[in-house]
């Protein structure tokens, strides 16, 4: 039921063209957790994009959540997000 890493990576790449994107599946760390019981995944995402310039943390996270809102909470239970500009990442 949960998306695989490649599927999530593709979805984010469509929303953040040219961004450096790393996706990790941490679902195995949450086995037995109520949110994992239905098959939804726990992921960590690192995005480096100019699109985050001038935005605070909450606004950056909203952009990421907007990209996957239709997958939550049925396919994705939780996201750990690290969203930076290229200048912040270097």
Secondary structure as UniProt FT lines:
FT   HELIX           5..15
FT   TURN            17..18
FT   STRAND          20..25
FT   HELIX           27..30
FT   TURN            31..32
FT   HELIX           34..36
FT   TURN            37..39
FT   STRAND          41..48
FT   HELIX           50..52
FT   TURN            53..54
FT   HELIX           57..68
FT   HELIX           69..71
FT   TURN            73..75
FT   STRAND          76..84
FT   HELIX           86..89
//
